[in-house]
Amino acid sequence: MSKLLKKLGPGLLFAGAAIGVSHLVQSTRAGADFGLGLLWALLVVNLFKYPFFQFGPRYASATGESLLHGYKKLGKGVLVFYFILNIATMFTIQAAVTIVTAGLATTLFGDFIDLKTWTIIILCICLVILFIGKYKLLDRLMKIIIIILTISTLIAVVFAFYKQDASLSFTQVLPKNSIEIAFLIAFMGWMPAPLDVAVWQSLWTIEKQKDEKEYTPKSALLDYNIGYVVAIFLGISFLLLGYLVMYHSGNTFSASAAVFSNQLIEMYTKSLGSWAYIVIGIAAFTTMFSTTLTTLDASPRAMNKTMELLTNKPFNKGYLAWIIFLVIGSIIIFFYFASEMGLLIKIATILSFLTAPFYAIINYILISGKHTPKEWHPTKALHVLSILGIIFLIGFSIWYITIL
């Protein structure tokens, strides 16, 4: 078991980045508003996004390069477009995950420190961890966090089922009006994560190979698959919790970070009992903290590498500069949207979904082309799934744009 855990890394970092807003916020809200009616959306989007995330560790472990190197080989314009997309989304995404984490901190540790101060404190703690511990500490922390989260969530679901008297309804629904469709797109936008996380995985894979010489392409794919299955399992679990505790209860989730976080923890304690308030609260906070931490590491890492590739120059302090830039930008956005967490998350998730076709197409072209060793090209089944996934992502993006 210890040998397996030692080989795991980027896959669990993927799970840590994914199991955040998409699960704690969007999945529970989907269950509360639609029951199990959007289970189809959760399963379908996870299926069709699977290959495009997988191509990150597949390419990196097979070539020793990140996806960003591959994008440059496809054409400098591809890398420039990635840079522009990342600039457009990175601050909103970081602000969205940090505001939820700060809301949970306020609920757990008391409101003697206000939400804005908690946001700054959390970002500063993340900075210290990343500057002192770097990738190694990030890797080790995530293994502990994912194990705690999985166990605590599983317990919550079991108790929620135990207290449920009525039979479950698996009737699936297709949202019809513009508000419901907007939620559906937002729900799928970050389920299990934005597609640009594939780039992060490729960078983390390179870092893992530096620490673990036996981290082969096969190890990388196993690591990824474990992380992906965990993310799907917990997505379904949070959907179930939203359904079992909130559906038809007459309660709705607030757009305020502090109020929503309190509702979220109360949802757990209703299932488990008041004794579980602290345990579940810490689990929920740890989940969002891990997302905040991994996102704060990955975006600056990706932007620094992109700048180096575009200019053909190394930037020794580039990671430091980008991470400080991201923190300042996120705080500015947060101060404008502090009371509108719901709107902030909706903007971030919809942006992620609308940019998904770009990442899907270039990742597929790269992994199937001459820049990837033939023995690591996708199988026929993965080719078919990739093409269907691209059609799905483009189709849903067009559908959303036409109803705006």
C-alpha positions as CSV (number, residue, x, y, z in Angstrom):
1,M,0.0,0.0,0.0
2,S,2.8,2.4,0.9
3,K,4.5,1.7,-2.4
4,L,1.3,2.5,-4.3
5,L,0.8,5.7,-2.3
6,K,4.4,6.7,-3.0
7,K,3.8,6.4,-6.8
8,L,0.6,8.5,-6.6
9,G,0.9,12.2,-7.1
10,P,-0.4,14.2,-10.0
11,G,-3.5,12.1,-10.1
12,L,-4.4,13.0,-6.5
13,L,-3.4,16.6,-7.1
14,F,-5.9,16.5,-10.0
15,A,-8.5,15.1,-7.5
16,G,-7.6,17.8,-5.0
17,A,-8.0,20.6,-7.6
18,A,-11.3,19.0,-8.9
19,I,-13.0,18.2,-5.7
20,G,-13.8,21.8,-4.7
21,V,-16.4,24.2,-6.0
22,S,-17.7,21.7,-8.6
23,H,-18.4,19.2,-5.8
24,L,-19.1,21.1,-2.6
25,V,-21.0,23.9,-4.3
26,Q,-22.3,22.8,-7.7
27,S,-23.1,19.2,-7.0
28,T,-24.9,19.8,-3.8
29,R,-26.9,22.7,-5.4
30,A,-27.8,20.3,-8.3
31,G,-29.1,17.7,-5.9
32,A,-31.0,20.3,-3.8
33,D,-32.6,21.9,-6.9
34,F,-33.1,19.0,-9.3
35,G,-32.9,15.9,-7.0
36,L,-31.1,13.2,-9.0
37,G,-32.4,14.6,-12.2
38,L,-28.9,15.9,-13.3
39,L,-27.1,12.6,-12.6
40,W,-27.0,12.1,-16.4
41,A,-25.1,15.4,-16.8
42,L,-22.6,14.5,-14.2
43,L,-21.8,11.0,-15.7
44,V,-21.9,12.2,-19.3
45,V,-19.6,15.2,-18.8
46,N,-17.1,13.0,-16.8
47,L,-17.1,10.4,-19.6
48,F,-16.6,12.9,-22.4
49,K,-13.9,14.9,-20.6
50,Y,-12.0,11.8,-19.5
51,P,-9.6,11.5,-22.5
52,F,-8.7,15.2,-22.6
53,F,-7.5,15.2,-19.0
54,Q,-5.7,11.9,-19.5
55,F,-3.7,13.3,-22.4
56,G,-1.9,15.6,-20.0
57,P,-0.1,12.9,-17.9
58,R,0.1,10.6,-21.0
59,Y,2.0,13.2,-23.1
60,A,4.2,14.4,-20.2
61,S,5.3,10.9,-19.0
62,A,5.9,9.7,-22.6
63,T,7.9,12.7,-23.8
64,G,9.3,14.3,-20.6
65,E,7.7,17.6,-21.7
66,S,4.6,19.4,-20.5
67,L,1.6,20.0,-22.8
68,L,2.8,23.6,-23.1
69,H,5.9,22.4,-25.0
70,G,3.5,20.4,-27.2
71,Y,1.3,23.4,-27.8
72,K,4.4,25.4,-29.0
73,K,5.2,22.5,-31.4
74,L,1.7,22.8,-32.9
75,G,2.3,26.5,-33.5
76,K,3.3,29.5,-31.5
77,G,-0.3,30.9,-32.0
78,V,-1.7,28.0,-30.0
79,L,0.5,28.9,-27.1
80,V,-0.4,32.5,-27.4
81,F,-4.1,31.6,-27.4
82,Y,-3.6,29.5,-24.3
83,F,-1.9,32.4,-22.6
84,I,-4.8,34.7,-23.4
85,L,-7.4,32.2,-22.2
86,N,-5.6,31.7,-19.0
87,I,-5.3,35.4,-18.3
88,A,-9.0,35.7,-18.9
89,T,-9.9,32.9,-16.4
90,M,-7.2,32.4,-13.8
91,F,-8.1,35.4,-11.5
92,T,-11.8,34.6,-11.5
93,I,-11.2,30.9,-10.8
94,Q,-8.8,31.6,-8.0
95,A,-11.1,34.2,-6.4
96,A,-14.1,31.7,-6.7
97,V,-12.3,28.9,-4.9
98,T,-10.8,31.2,-2.3
99,I,-14.0,32.9,-1.4
100,V,-15.7,29.5,-0.6
101,T,-12.7,28.5,1.5
102,A,-12.9,31.8,3.4
103,G,-16.6,31.2,3.9
104,L,-16.0,27.8,5.4
105,A,-13.2,29.3,7.7
106,T,-15.7,31.9,8.9
107,T,-18.3,29.2,9.7
108,L,-15.8,26.9,11.4
109,F,-13.6,29.3,13.4
110,G,-16.0,32.1,14.1
111,D,-16.8,35.4,12.5
112,F,-14.4,37.4,14.8
113,I,-12.3,37.6,11.6
114,D,-14.3,38.9,8.7
115,L,-14.5,37.2,5.3
116,K,-12.1,39.6,3.5
117,T,-9.5,39.1,6.2
118,W,-9.9,35.3,6.1
119,T,-9.3,35.5,2.3
120,I,-6.0,37.2,2.7
121,I,-4.9,34.9,5.6
122,I,-5.7,31.8,3.5
123,L,-3.8,33.1,0.5
124,C,-0.8,34.0,2.6
125,I,-0.8,30.5,4.2
126,C,-0.9,28.9,0.7
127,L,2.0,31.1,-0.3
128,V,4.1,30.0,2.6
129,I,3.4,26.3,1.9
130,L,4.3,26.7,-1.8
131,F,7.5,28.7,-1.2
132,I,8.8,26.5,1.7
133,G,7.5,23.0,0.8
134,K,7.2,23.3,-3.0
135,Y,6.0,20.3,-4.9
136,K,7.0,17.6,-2.4
137,L,4.9,19.1,0.4
138,L,2.0,19.6,-2.0
139,D,2.2,16.0,-3.0
140,R,2.3,14.6,0.5
141,L,-0.5,16.9,1.8
142,M,-2.9,15.9,-0.9
143,K,-2.7,12.2,-0.1
144,I,-3.8,12.9,3.4
145,I,-6.5,15.3,2.4
146,I,-8.1,13.0,-0.2
147,I,-8.2,10.0,2.2
148,I,-9.9,12.1,4.9
149,L,-12.4,13.6,2.5
150,T,-13.3,10.3,0.9
151,I,-13.9,8.6,4.2
152,S,-15.9,11.5,5.8
153,T,-18.1,12.0,2.7
154,L,-18.8,8.2,2.5
155,I,-19.9,8.2,6.1
156,A,-22.2,11.2,5.5
157,V,-23.8,9.5,2.5
158,V,-24.4,6.3,4.4
159,F,-26.1,8.1,7.3
160,A,-28.1,10.2,5.0
161,F,-29.4,7.1,3.3
162,Y,-30.2,5.5,6.7
163,K,-32.4,8.5,7.6
164,Q,-34.2,8.6,4.3
165,D,-37.7,7.1,4.5
166,A,-39.0,7.7,0.9
167,S,-37.7,5.7,-2.1
168,L,-35.2,7.4,-4.4
169,S,-36.4,8.9,-7.6
170,F,-34.0,8.5,-10.6
171,T,-36.1,10.4,-13.0
172,Q,-33.8,12.4,-15.2
173,V,-34.5,16.0,-16.3
174,L,-33.4,18.3,-19.1
175,P,-33.4,22.0,-18.0
176,K,-35.7,24.1,-20.2
177,N,-35.6,27.8,-19.3
178,S,-32.5,30.0,-19.6
179,I,-31.8,30.1,-15.9
180,E,-31.8,26.3,-15.6
181,I,-29.7,25.9,-18.7
182,A,-27.2,28.4,-17.4
183,F,-26.9,26.3,-14.2
184,L,-26.5,23.1,-16.3
185,I,-23.6,24.6,-18.3
186,A,-22.0,26.0,-15.1
187,F,-22.5,22.6,-13.4
188,M,-20.7,20.8,-16.3
189,G,-18.1,23.5,-16.7
190,W,-16.2,22.5,-13.6
191,M,-17.3,18.9,-13.4
192,P,-14.9,17.3,-12.5
193,A,-12.7,20.3,-13.3
194,P,-11.9,22.9,-16.1
195,L,-10.1,21.2,-19.0
196,D,-7.0,23.4,-18.6
197,V,-6.2,21.3,-15.5
198,A,-4.7,18.8,-18.1
199,V,-1.9,21.3,-18.5
200,W,-1.4,21.5,-14.8
201,Q,-1.3,17.7,-14.6
202,S,1.4,17.6,-17.3
203,L,3.5,20.1,-15.3
204,W,3.0,18.1,-12.0
205,T,3.9,14.9,-13.9
206,I,7.3,16.4,-14.8
207,E,7.8,17.4,-11.2
208,K,6.9,13.9,-10.0
209,Q,9.3,12.3,-12.4
210,K,12.1,14.4,-10.9
211,D,11.3,13.0,-7.4
212,E,10.2,9.4,-8.5
213,K,12.5,7.9,-11.1
214,E,10.1,4.9,-11.5
215,Y,7.2,7.1,-12.4
216,T,6.6,5.6,-15.8
217,P,3.8,6.3,-18.4
218,K,1.9,3.3,-17.0
219,S,2.3,4.7,-13.4
220,A,1.1,8.1,-14.6
221,L,-2.0,6.6,-16.2
222,L,-2.8,4.5,-13.1
223,D,-2.3,7.5,-10.9
224,Y,-4.6,9.6,-13.1
225,N,-7.3,6.9,-13.2
226,I,-7.4,6.6,-9.4
227,G,-7.7,10.4,-9.0
228,Y,-10.4,10.6,-11.7
229,V,-12.5,7.8,-10.2
230,V,-12.2,9.4,-6.7
231,A,-13.4,12.7,-8.2
232,I,-16.4,11.0,-9.9
233,F,-17.3,9.1,-6.8
234,L,-17.3,12.2,-4.6
235,G,-19.2,14.2,-7.3
236,I,-22.1,11.6,-7.1
237,S,-21.8,11.6,-3.3
238,F,-22.3,15.4,-3.0
239,L,-25.2,15.2,-5.5
240,L,-26.8,12.6,-3.3
241,L,-26.3,14.6,-0.2
242,G,-27.9,17.7,-1.8
243,Y,-30.8,15.5,-2.8
244,L,-31.3,13.6,0.4
245,V,-31.1,16.6,2.7
246,M,-32.2,19.7,0.7
247,Y,-34.5,18.5,-2.1
248,H,-38.1,19.5,-1.5
249,S,-37.1,20.9,1.9
250,G,-38.1,24.5,0.9
251,N,-34.5,25.7,1.6
252,T,-32.3,27.2,-1.0
253,F,-28.6,27.9,-1.0
254,S,-27.5,31.5,-0.5
255,A,-25.2,33.4,-2.9
256,S,-23.2,34.7,0.1
257,A,-20.1,32.7,0.8
258,A,-20.5,32.8,4.6
259,V,-24.2,31.9,4.6
260,F,-23.7,29.2,2.0
261,S,-20.8,27.6,3.9
262,N,-22.9,27.5,7.1
263,Q,-25.8,25.9,5.1
264,L,-23.4,23.3,3.7
265,I,-22.0,22.2,7.0
266,E,-25.5,22.1,8.5
267,M,-26.5,19.8,5.7
268,Y,-23.9,17.3,6.8
269,T,-24.7,17.6,10.5
270,K,-28.4,17.0,9.7
271,S,-27.3,13.7,8.2
272,L,-24.8,12.7,10.8
273,G,-25.9,14.6,13.9
274,S,-24.5,17.6,15.8
275,W,-21.5,15.6,17.0
276,A,-20.1,15.7,13.4
277,Y,-20.1,19.5,13.0
278,I,-16.4,20.0,13.6
279,V,-15.3,16.8,11.8
280,I,-17.3,17.5,8.7
281,G,-16.6,21.2,8.8
282,I,-12.8,20.5,8.9
283,A,-13.2,18.0,6.0
284,A,-15.1,20.5,3.9
285,F,-12.6,23.3,4.7
286,T,-9.7,21.0,3.9
287,T,-11.2,20.2,0.6
288,M,-11.6,23.8,-0.4
289,F,-8.2,24.7,1.0
290,S,-6.6,21.9,-1.1
291,T,-8.3,23.4,-4.2
292,T,-7.1,26.9,-3.4
293,L,-3.6,25.6,-2.8
294,T,-3.4,23.5,-6.0
295,T,-4.9,26.2,-8.1
296,L,-2.5,28.8,-6.7
297,D,0.4,26.6,-7.5
298,A,-0.7,25.5,-10.9
299,S,-1.7,28.7,-12.7
300,P,1.6,30.6,-12.0
301,R,3.6,27.5,-12.8
302,A,1.8,27.2,-16.2
303,M,2.0,31.0,-17.0
304,N,5.7,31.1,-16.1
305,K,6.4,28.1,-18.4
306,T,4.3,29.7,-21.2
307,M,6.3,32.9,-21.0
308,E,9.6,31.0,-21.1
309,L,8.5,29.1,-24.2
310,L,7.2,32.2,-25.9
311,T,10.3,34.3,-25.3
312,N,12.9,31.4,-25.3
313,K,14.3,32.8,-22.1
314,P,14.3,31.3,-18.6
315,F,12.7,33.4,-15.8
316,N,14.2,32.3,-12.5
317,K,11.8,34.4,-10.5
318,G,8.9,34.0,-12.9
319,Y,6.9,31.6,-10.7
320,L,7.2,34.0,-7.8
321,A,6.1,37.0,-9.9
322,W,3.1,35.2,-11.3
323,I,1.9,33.9,-8.0
324,I,2.1,37.3,-6.4
325,F,0.3,38.8,-9.4
326,L,-2.4,36.1,-9.1
327,V,-2.9,36.7,-5.4
328,I,-3.3,40.5,-5.9
329,G,-5.7,40.1,-8.8
330,S,-7.8,37.5,-7.0
331,I,-8.1,39.8,-3.9
332,I,-9.2,42.7,-6.1
333,I,-11.9,40.6,-7.8
334,F,-12.9,39.1,-4.4
335,F,-13.5,42.6,-2.9
336,Y,-15.9,43.4,-5.8
337,F,-17.8,40.1,-5.6
338,A,-17.6,39.3,-1.8
339,S,-21.3,39.2,-1.4
340,E,-22.0,37.6,-4.8
341,M,-20.3,34.2,-4.5
342,G,-23.0,32.6,-6.7
343,L,-22.4,35.0,-9.5
344,L,-18.6,34.7,-9.3
345,I,-18.8,30.9,-9.5
346,K,-21.2,31.0,-12.3
347,I,-19.0,33.4,-14.4
348,A,-15.9,31.2,-13.7
349,T,-17.6,27.9,-14.5
350,I,-19.3,29.1,-17.7
351,L,-16.0,30.6,-18.9
352,S,-14.4,27.2,-18.2
353,F,-17.1,25.3,-20.2
354,L,-17.0,27.7,-23.2
355,T,-13.2,27.3,-23.4
356,A,-13.3,23.5,-23.1
357,P,-13.6,22.8,-26.8
358,F,-10.2,24.5,-27.5
359,Y,-8.4,22.4,-24.9
360,A,-10.1,19.2,-26.1
361,I,-9.2,19.8,-29.7
362,I,-5.5,20.7,-29.2
363,N,-4.9,18.0,-26.7
364,Y,-6.4,15.4,-29.1
365,I,-4.3,16.7,-32.0
366,L,-1.1,16.7,-29.9
367,I,-1.5,13.2,-28.5
368,S,-2.5,11.7,-31.9
369,G,0.3,13.4,-33.9
370,K,4.0,13.1,-34.6
371,H,5.0,14.8,-31.4
372,T,3.9,11.9,-29.3
373,P,5.6,8.4,-29.5
374,K,3.4,6.1,-31.5
375,E,3.2,3.5,-28.7
376,W,1.5,6.1,-26.5
377,H,-1.0,7.2,-29.1
378,P,-4.6,6.7,-27.9
379,T,-6.3,3.4,-28.5
380,K,-9.2,3.1,-31.0
381,A,-11.7,3.3,-28.2
382,L,-10.1,6.5,-26.9
383,H,-10.0,8.0,-30.4
384,V,-13.8,7.4,-30.7
385,L,-14.5,8.8,-27.2
386,S,-12.3,11.8,-28.0
387,I,-14.2,12.7,-31.2
388,L,-17.6,12.2,-29.4
389,G,-16.3,14.4,-26.5
390,I,-15.3,17.2,-28.9
391,I,-18.7,17.1,-30.6
392,F,-20.4,17.1,-27.2
393,L,-18.4,20.1,-25.8
394,I,-18.9,22.1,-29.0
395,G,-22.6,21.3,-29.2
396,F,-23.4,22.3,-25.6
397,S,-21.4,25.5,-26.0
398,I,-23.3,26.5,-29.1
399,W,-26.6,25.5,-27.4
400,Y,-25.8,27.8,-24.5
401,I,-24.7,30.7,-26.7
402,T,-27.9,30.5,-28.7
403,I,-30.1,30.9,-25.6
404,L,-28.3,33.9,-24.2
